[in-house]
């Protein structure tokens, strides 16, 4: 009898819990209607470009910082790949400690140098420091290094949730800024002195810049190229990336925690029996921007885990010199779980094709889930 009562009590708790969850889901907004991003005054654009112009060297030095155990893959590799394409600056990937950098949700790289070695080589500091999202917003080594670089006059650029790292270093106090839509409330609560600017893909305030979600690294780097080398150079790089538009415009209301987003994430996450292990073969000369975008997207479905492999455990060098370390040494991977790398596609097209591939494999709702995480404008990915 006691066991039966206990089971009925447990059932009642479950029912109440489900009712509460259903009530919470109903409070979430539906997918917002598509809306055009508002125009931005030429004066604001000109001011951003003026603030981003190099102030130390004719050929700037750009450092992309990371912590070794967990730094966001697209935030770290896309700026490097785009800036190396442009060849208008000396660009280096850094880590706080010696050894490889484990990127999340996928990929592992050998950085060019450590922060300490960079300081010894460039005692006057970098012209620009790019800060990706990291698993720890307040890593002591990063905090100390960022403050020193800022004191030396570096322009600090927080990409996506890297804005939280920049804020933790005290560099956004009293400044205008933005960040990934998912972390906006957290950023505002922890740093109330920040002045959030909506409907901007990127925000520049004196010697600090921030961007919205993950894919905003592309327009941010193109804007930086324009500030350093002019509109024509930026346009050439944009064409190489496959981007026809890359300005500051953004529709912030299109990105929020919605009912479809929550239901898809929950449903995919609970379908543990249906999780796939997808493989990416690392090949010399592959485009690191396309690779990062595709690998990041496939790793955010909640239905798959993505790993890299190669025939040798040695590092594989990409088009612009990133040294990638494979997760596994093998040449055999099941064909139905092998992800195409689209070597002949420009990065923007590669991302669109990846999202279409996700829609075909898991449904348009999952492709929209991924696009929302990447803060990438949505569309019908099955078209």
Kinemage of the C-alpha trace (Angstrom):
@kinemage 1
@onewidth
@group {chain A} dominant
@subgroup {mainchain}
@vectorlist {calphas} color= white
{ca unk a 1} P 0.000 0.000 0.000
{ca unk a 2} L 2.753 2.429 0.899
{ca unk a 3} L 4.523 1.705 -2.410
{ca unk a 4} L 1.299 2.322 -4.332
{ca unk a 5} L 0.781 5.622 -2.549
{ca unk a 6} L 4.359 6.585 -3.269
{ca unk a 7} L 3.917 5.819 -6.967
{ca unk a 8} L 0.701 7.834 -7.122
{ca unk a 9} L 2.468 10.709 -5.370
{ca unk a 10} L 5.336 10.515 -7.855
{ca unk a 11} L 2.869 10.484 -10.742
{ca unk a 12} L 1.172 13.560 -9.322
{ca unk a 13} L 4.502 15.359 -9.103
{ca unk a 14} L 5.317 14.434 -12.700
{ca unk a 15} L 1.910 15.643 -13.894
{ca unk a 16} L 2.318 18.931 -12.047
{ca unk a 17} L 5.814 19.298 -13.444
{ca unk a 18} L 4.627 18.679 -16.989
{ca unk a 19} L 1.782 21.135 -16.497
{ca unk a 20} L 4.228 23.743 -15.240
{ca unk a 21} L 6.550 23.094 -18.160
{ca unk a 22} L 3.678 23.364 -20.641
{ca unk a 23} L 2.670 26.642 -19.044
{ca unk a 24} L 6.223 27.967 -19.363
{ca unk a 25} L 6.425 26.911 -23.022
{ca unk a 26} L 3.196 28.774 -23.749
{ca unk a 27} L 4.672 31.969 -22.317
{ca unk a 28} L 7.445 31.932 -24.914
{ca unk a 29} L 6.889 33.956 -28.086
{ca unk a 30} L 6.368 32.304 -31.493
{ca unk a 31} L 8.915 32.702 -34.260
{ca unk a 32} L 9.018 36.435 -35.041
{ca unk a 33} L 7.921 37.628 -38.440
{ca unk a 34} L 10.695 38.487 -40.856
{ca unk a 35} L 11.538 42.172 -40.763
{ca unk a 36} L 14.021 44.272 -42.665
{ca unk a 37} L 16.957 45.539 -40.666
{ca unk a 38} L 16.698 49.289 -40.094
{ca unk a 39} L 19.008 51.591 -41.993
{ca unk a 40} L 22.017 53.104 -40.249
{ca unk a 41} L 23.068 56.710 -40.683
{ca unk a 42} L 26.200 57.314 -42.744
{ca unk a 43} L 27.580 59.395 -39.884
{ca unk a 44} L 27.543 56.389 -37.548
{ca unk a 45} L 29.204 54.168 -40.155
{ca unk a 46} L 31.907 56.753 -40.829
{ca unk a 47} L 32.549 57.131 -37.090
{ca unk a 48} L 32.943 53.352 -36.669
{ca unk a 49} L 35.394 53.146 -39.563
{ca unk a 50} L 37.378 56.094 -38.218
{ca unk a 51} L 37.631 54.469 -34.771
{ca unk a 52} L 38.805 51.190 -36.325
{ca unk a 53} L 41.648 52.742 -38.313
{ca unk a 54} L 45.134 51.603 -37.230
{ca unk a 55} L 46.933 54.007 -34.921
{ca unk a 56} L 50.327 52.340 -34.411
{ca unk a 57} L 51.728 50.671 -37.510
{ca unk a 58} L 51.296 51.046 -41.255
{ca unk a 59} L 50.902 47.245 -41.397
{ca unk a 60} L 48.992 46.378 -38.224
{ca unk a 61} L 49.609 43.436 -35.905
{ca unk a 62} L 46.462 41.504 -35.008
{ca unk a 63} L 46.366 38.975 -32.157
{ca unk a 64} L 43.512 36.479 -31.671
{ca unk a 65} L 43.567 35.252 -28.066
{ca unk a 66} L 42.295 31.923 -26.709
{ca unk a 67} L 42.318 29.801 -23.601
{ca unk a 68} L 43.651 26.321 -24.301
{ca unk a 69} L 40.829 24.215 -22.943
{ca unk a 70} L 37.707 25.767 -24.516
{ca unk a 71} L 37.403 28.629 -27.026
{ca unk a 72} L 34.601 28.980 -29.606
{ca unk a 73} L 35.644 27.579 -32.968
{ca unk a 74} L 34.050 30.109 -35.357
{ca unk a 75} L 35.008 33.114 -33.234
{ca unk a 76} L 38.644 31.964 -33.303
{ca unk a 77} L 39.151 30.662 -36.850
{ca unk a 78} L 36.877 32.853 -38.995
{ca unk a 79} L 38.596 36.168 -38.102
{ca unk a 80} L 41.978 34.546 -38.761
{ca unk a 81} L 40.943 33.092 -42.122
{ca unk a 82} L 39.340 36.312 -43.356
{ca unk a 83} L 42.161 38.586 -42.256
{ca unk a 84} L 44.828 36.280 -43.702
{ca unk a 85} L 42.906 36.317 -47.017
{ca unk a 86} L 43.122 40.092 -47.058
{ca unk a 87} L 46.889 40.168 -46.345
{ca unk a 88} L 46.677 43.661 -44.895
{ca unk a 89} L 48.079 42.819 -41.441
{ca unk a 90} L 50.262 40.358 -39.550
{ca unk a 91} L 47.720 38.022 -37.960
{ca unk a 92} L 48.520 35.526 -35.205
{ca unk a 93} L 46.562 33.020 -33.163
{ca unk a 94} L 47.517 33.053 -29.481
{ca unk a 95} L 46.863 30.880 -26.447
{ca unk a 96} L 47.358 31.619 -22.785
{ca unk a 97} L 49.493 28.494 -22.305
{ca unk a 98} L 51.769 26.324 -24.497
{ca unk a 99} L 50.145 23.449 -26.344
{ca unk a 100} L 47.067 23.001 -28.523
{ca unk a 101} L 43.786 24.883 -28.195
{ca unk a 102} L 40.652 22.767 -27.904
{ca unk a 103} L 37.877 24.633 -29.669
{ca unk a 104} L 34.199 24.085 -28.972
{ca unk a 105} L 32.016 22.523 -30.106
{ca unk a 106} L 34.640 20.885 -32.384
{ca unk a 107} L 38.237 21.119 -33.757
{ca unk a 108} L 41.640 21.361 -32.110
{ca unk a 109} L 44.429 23.650 -33.341
{ca unk a 110} L 48.069 24.457 -32.722
{ca unk a 111} L 48.209 28.247 -32.131
{ca unk a 112} L 50.999 30.365 -33.575
{ca unk a 113} L 52.340 31.431 -30.198
{ca unk a 114} L 51.499 32.099 -26.562
{ca unk a 115} L 50.479 35.434 -25.101
{ca unk a 116} L 53.785 35.619 -23.229
{ca unk a 117} L 55.839 34.971 -26.369
{ca unk a 118} L 53.778 37.574 -28.235
{ca unk a 119} L 54.520 40.164 -25.536
{ca unk a 120} L 58.238 39.467 -25.803
{ca unk a 121} L 58.114 39.910 -29.582
{ca unk a 122} L 55.804 42.970 -29.514
{ca unk a 123} L 56.474 44.817 -26.238
{ca unk a 124} L 54.558 47.823 -27.578
{ca unk a 125} L 51.455 45.654 -27.919
{ca unk a 126} L 49.128 44.678 -30.751
{ca unk a 127} L 47.201 47.077 -32.956
{ca unk a 128} L 44.098 44.900 -32.624
{ca unk a 129} L 43.141 42.107 -30.232
{ca unk a 130} L 40.261 39.804 -31.178
{ca unk a 131} L 38.501 38.098 -28.273
{ca unk a 132} L 36.369 35.009 -28.999
{ca unk a 133} L 33.809 33.465 -26.670
{ca unk a 134} L 35.474 31.293 -24.026
{ca unk a 135} L 34.264 28.770 -21.480
{ca unk a 136} L 35.431 31.151 -18.728
{ca unk a 137} L 34.636 34.833 -19.035
{ca unk a 138} L 37.105 35.825 -16.325
{ca unk a 139} L 40.157 33.658 -16.930
{ca unk a 140} L 42.899 35.444 -14.905
{ca unk a 141} L 45.556 35.176 -17.623
{ca unk a 142} L 43.199 36.591 -20.251
{ca unk a 143} L 42.021 39.388 -17.954
{ca unk a 144} L 45.558 40.517 -17.195
{ca unk a 145} L 46.693 40.321 -20.801
{ca unk a 146} L 43.662 42.185 -22.193
{ca unk a 147} L 44.063 45.021 -19.719
{ca unk a 148} L 47.734 45.389 -20.628
{ca unk a 149} L 46.963 45.379 -24.336
{ca unk a 150} L 44.252 48.009 -23.858
{ca unk a 151} L 46.655 50.156 -21.826
{ca unk a 152} L 49.105 49.956 -24.727
{ca unk a 153} L 46.447 51.296 -27.098
{ca unk a 154} L 45.189 48.138 -28.799
{ca unk a 155} L 41.699 48.128 -30.299
{ca unk a 156} L 39.917 45.263 -28.494
{ca unk a 157} L 37.231 43.435 -30.502
{ca unk a 158} L 34.886 41.081 -28.651
{ca unk a 159} L 33.302 38.636 -31.107
{ca unk a 160} L 29.913 37.169 -30.128
{ca unk a 161} L 29.945 36.166 -26.425
{ca unk a 162} L 33.552 37.327 -26.368
{ca unk a 163} L 31.879 40.581 -25.304
{ca unk a 164} L 31.412 38.962 -21.884
{ca unk a 165} L 35.173 38.410 -21.651
{ca unk a 166} L 35.862 42.007 -22.658
{ca unk a 167} L 33.293 43.191 -20.096
{ca unk a 168} L 34.839 41.057 -17.340
{ca unk a 169} L 38.138 42.831 -18.017
{ca unk a 170} L 36.366 46.143 -17.323
{ca unk a 171} L 36.778 47.409 -20.888
{ca unk a 172} L 33.060 47.908 -21.611
{ca unk a 173} L 32.142 49.966 -18.540
{ca unk a 174} L 30.194 53.014 -19.683
{ca unk a 175} L 30.476 52.019 -23.337
{ca unk a 176} L 28.023 51.137 -26.092
{ca unk a 177} L 28.077 47.451 -26.964
{ca unk a 178} L 26.228 44.381 -28.177
{ca unk a 179} L 26.605 40.586 -27.912
{ca unk a 180} L 24.978 37.280 -28.893
{ca unk a 181} L 21.215 37.506 -28.269
{ca unk a 182} L 21.249 34.566 -25.838
{ca unk a 183} L 23.771 36.233 -23.498
{ca unk a 184} L 22.420 39.774 -23.656
{ca unk a 185} L 20.405 39.638 -20.420
{ca unk a 186} L 23.317 38.071 -18.550
{ca unk a 187} L 25.692 40.742 -19.833
{ca unk a 188} L 23.327 43.552 -18.807
{ca unk a 189} L 22.736 42.094 -15.336
{ca unk a 190} L 26.417 41.540 -14.589
{ca unk a 191} L 27.574 44.827 -16.137
{ca unk a 192} L 24.766 47.392 -15.768
{ca unk a 193} L 27.062 50.208 -16.891
{ca unk a 194} L 27.076 48.897 -20.460
{ca unk a 195} L 24.815 50.706 -22.935
{ca unk a 196} L 23.276 48.077 -25.205
{ca unk a 197} L 22.689 49.084 -28.829
{ca unk a 198} L 20.022 47.104 -30.685
{ca unk a 199} L 19.793 46.489 -34.430
{ca unk a 200} L 23.545 46.580 -34.965
{ca unk a 201} L 25.632 43.643 -36.195
{ca unk a 202} L 28.619 45.373 -34.651
{ca unk a 203} L 29.137 48.331 -32.326
{ca unk a 204} L 32.319 50.396 -32.072
{ca unk a 205} L 32.932 52.714 -29.112
{ca unk a 206} L 36.352 54.388 -29.195
{ca unk a 207} L 38.951 51.594 -28.742
{ca unk a 208} L 36.495 48.731 -28.117
{ca unk a 209} L 34.213 46.910 -30.552
{ca unk a 210} L 31.665 44.133 -30.018
{ca unk a 211} L 29.455 42.035 -32.275
{ca unk a 212} L 26.253 40.032 -32.170
{ca unk a 213} L 26.194 36.243 -32.569
{ca unk a 214} L 28.652 33.830 -34.080
{ca unk a 215} L 28.370 34.636 -37.803
{ca unk a 216} L 28.877 38.363 -37.089
{ca unk a 217} L 32.613 37.684 -37.192
{ca unk a 218} L 32.342 37.910 -40.993
{ca unk a 219} L 30.942 41.481 -41.288
{ca unk a 220} L 33.126 42.584 -38.365
{ca unk a 221} L 36.319 41.450 -40.093
{ca unk a 222} L 35.254 42.971 -43.410
{ca unk a 223} L 34.549 46.277 -41.680
{ca unk a 224} L 37.986 46.093 -40.074
{ca unk a 225} L 39.573 45.405 -43.476
{ca unk a 226} L 37.740 48.416 -44.888
{ca unk a 227} L 39.051 50.615 -42.063
{ca unk a 228} L 42.627 49.428 -42.638
{ca unk a 229} L 42.810 49.097 -46.416
{ca unk a 230} L 39.727 50.721 -47.932
{ca unk a 231} L 36.352 49.824 -49.399
{ca unk a 232} L 37.714 48.202 -52.577
{ca unk a 233} L 39.874 45.742 -50.637
{ca unk a 234} L 37.011 44.828 -48.328
{ca unk a 235} L 34.732 44.292 -51.318
{ca unk a 236} L 37.262 41.972 -52.949
{ca unk a 237} L 37.509 39.851 -49.805
{ca unk a 238} L 33.717 39.852 -49.428
{ca unk a 239} L 33.381 38.472 -52.951
{ca unk a 240} L 35.905 35.760 -52.130
{ca unk a 241} L 33.783 34.848 -49.105
{ca unk a 242} L 30.603 34.859 -51.188
{ca unk a 243} L 29.025 37.761 -49.319
{ca unk a 244} L 27.075 40.382 -51.247
{ca unk a 245} L 26.230 42.398 -48.112
{ca unk a 246} L 28.237 42.802 -44.945
{ca unk a 247} L 27.394 46.106 -43.272
{ca unk a 248} L 26.329 46.938 -39.691
{ca unk a 249} L 22.587 46.425 -40.222
{ca unk a 250} L 20.827 43.853 -38.074
{ca unk a 251} L 17.309 43.001 -36.930
{ca unk a 252} L 17.675 42.192 -33.235
{ca unk a 253} L 14.007 41.248 -32.801
{ca unk a 254} L 14.486 38.303 -35.162
{ca unk a 255} L 16.683 36.530 -32.612
{ca unk a 256} L 15.208 35.508 -29.275
{ca unk a 257} L 14.295 32.489 -27.151
{ca unk a 258} L 11.114 31.355 -28.888
{ca unk a 259} L 8.664 28.505 -28.418
{ca unk a 260} L 9.832 26.638 -31.574
{ca unk a 261} L 13.470 27.082 -30.512
{ca unk a 262} L 12.833 25.664 -27.037
{ca unk a 263} L 10.694 22.751 -28.266
{ca unk a 264} L 13.176 21.759 -30.968
{ca unk a 265} L 16.170 21.948 -28.618
{ca unk a 266} L 14.335 19.914 -25.982
{ca unk a 267} L 13.019 17.330 -28.429
{ca unk a 268} L 16.378 16.859 -30.130
{ca unk a 269} L 18.207 16.732 -26.830
{ca unk a 270} L 15.910 14.033 -25.430
{ca unk a 271} L 16.277 11.873 -28.572
{ca unk a 272} L 19.498 10.348 -27.247
{ca unk a 273} L 18.869 7.074 -29.102
{ca unk a 274} L 19.005 8.942 -32.405
{ca unk a 275} L 22.330 10.734 -31.900
{ca unk a 276} L 24.858 10.356 -34.727
{ca unk a 277} L 28.627 10.587 -34.771
{ca unk a 278} L 29.545 12.534 -37.899
{ca unk a 279} L 33.065 12.707 -39.306
{ca unk a 280} L 35.031 15.466 -41.035
{ca unk a 281} L 38.163 14.411 -42.884
{ca unk a 282} L 40.944 16.946 -42.436
{ca unk a 283} L 42.743 17.650 -45.703
{ca unk a 284} L 45.710 19.956 -46.441
{ca unk a 285} L 44.738 23.299 -47.928
{ca unk a 286} L 41.107 23.184 -46.849
{ca unk a 287} L 39.425 26.521 -46.230
{ca unk a 288} L 39.434 27.169 -42.487
{ca unk a 289} L 36.503 29.622 -42.684
{ca unk a 290} L 34.226 27.161 -44.498
{ca unk a 291} L 35.411 24.372 -42.196
{ca unk a 292} L 34.722 26.309 -39.001
{ca unk a 293} L 31.249 27.402 -40.102
{ca unk a 294} L 30.224 23.918 -41.277
{ca unk a 295} L 31.700 22.077 -38.302
{ca unk a 296} L 30.144 24.530 -35.863
{ca unk a 297} L 26.714 24.241 -37.481
{ca unk a 298} L 26.636 20.421 -37.585
{ca unk a 299} L 27.677 20.334 -33.920
{ca unk a 300} L 24.665 22.419 -32.812
{ca unk a 301} L 21.806 20.176 -33.938
{ca unk a 302} L 21.498 18.305 -30.598
{ca unk a 303} L 21.212 15.218 -32.818
{ca unk a 304} L 24.848 14.737 -33.775
{ca unk a 305} L 28.387 14.906 -32.461
{ca unk a 306} L 31.091 15.951 -34.911
{ca unk a 307} L 34.667 14.662 -34.854
{ca unk a 308} L 37.637 15.116 -37.176
{ca unk a 309} L 39.860 12.406 -38.597
{ca unk a 310} L 42.902 11.995 -40.831
{ca unk a 311} L 45.207 9.205 -41.940
{ca unk a 312} L 47.982 10.538 -39.707
{ca unk a 313} L 47.981 12.016 -36.187
{ca unk a 314} L 50.158 14.869 -37.450
{ca unk a 315} L 48.715 18.370 -37.792
{ca unk a 316} L 47.013 19.244 -41.084
{ca unk a 317} L 47.620 22.764 -42.428
{ca unk a 318} L 44.709 24.737 -43.879
{ca unk a 319} L 44.643 27.231 -46.761
{ca unk a 320} L 45.926 30.074 -44.585
{ca unk a 321} L 48.205 28.202 -42.224
{ca unk a 322} L 45.995 26.977 -39.372
{ca unk a 323} L 47.405 23.699 -38.010
{ca unk a 324} L 44.541 21.333 -37.187
{ca unk a 325} L 44.956 18.229 -35.038
{ca unk a 326} L 42.619 15.301 -35.876
{ca unk a 327} L 40.527 13.693 -33.161
{ca unk a 328} L 41.112 10.247 -34.651
{ca unk a 329} L 43.677 8.565 -36.872
{ca unk a 330} L 41.771 6.684 -39.580
{ca unk a 331} L 41.037 6.753 -43.286
{ca unk a 332} L 37.847 4.745 -43.006
{ca unk a 333} L 34.626 6.493 -42.076
{ca unk a 334} L 31.094 5.298 -42.852
{ca unk a 335} L 29.931 7.037 -46.004
{ca unk a 336} L 26.511 7.847 -44.570
{ca unk a 337} L 28.107 9.697 -41.644
{ca unk a 338} L 30.816 11.535 -43.556
{ca unk a 339} L 30.326 15.283 -43.866
{ca unk a 340} L 31.270 16.921 -47.190
{ca unk a 341} L 33.738 19.787 -46.885
{ca unk a 342} L 32.618 21.630 -50.035
{ca unk a 343} L 36.170 22.598 -51.001
{ca unk a 344} L 34.975 24.499 -54.070
{ca unk a 345} L 32.329 26.549 -52.256
{ca unk a 346} L 32.864 29.999 -50.848
{ca unk a 347} L 32.348 30.180 -47.059
{ca unk a 348} L 28.945 31.909 -47.154
{ca unk a 349} L 27.702 29.367 -49.697
{ca unk a 350} L 29.205 26.569 -47.616
{ca unk a 351} L 27.238 27.725 -44.569
{ca unk a 352} L 24.009 27.947 -46.558
{ca unk a 353} L 24.635 24.495 -48.015
{ca unk a 354} L 25.356 23.130 -44.534
{ca unk a 355} L 22.065 24.459 -43.213
{ca unk a 356} L 20.262 22.957 -46.180
{ca unk a 357} L 22.005 19.663 -45.464
{ca unk a 358} L 20.874 19.832 -41.836
{ca unk a 359} L 17.313 20.542 -42.972
{ca unk a 360} L 17.373 17.567 -45.325
{ca unk a 361} L 18.769 15.240 -42.651
{ca unk a 362} L 16.918 16.418 -39.550
{ca unk a 363} L 14.184 18.787 -40.727
{ca unk a 364} L 13.821 22.533 -41.281
{ca unk a 365} L 13.046 23.084 -37.586
{ca unk a 366} L 16.531 21.824 -36.663
{ca unk a 367} L 18.169 23.971 -39.362
{ca unk a 368} L 16.333 26.974 -37.890
{ca unk a 369} L 17.523 25.959 -34.412
{ca unk a 370} L 21.121 26.013 -35.644
{ca unk a 371} L 20.691 29.289 -37.559
{ca unk a 372} L 19.267 30.904 -34.422
{ca unk a 373} L 22.295 29.788 -32.396
{ca unk a 374} L 24.607 31.175 -35.072
{ca unk a 375} L 22.517 34.383 -35.162
{ca unk a 376} L 22.259 33.918 -38.913
{ca unk a 377} L 19.240 35.317 -40.774
{ca unk a 378} L 16.679 32.541 -41.232
{ca unk a 379} L 15.016 31.294 -44.392
{ca unk a 380} L 13.403 28.173 -45.766
{ca unk a 381} L 16.488 25.942 -45.835
{ca unk a 382} L 14.718 23.336 -47.964
{ca unk a 383} L 14.287 25.721 -50.923
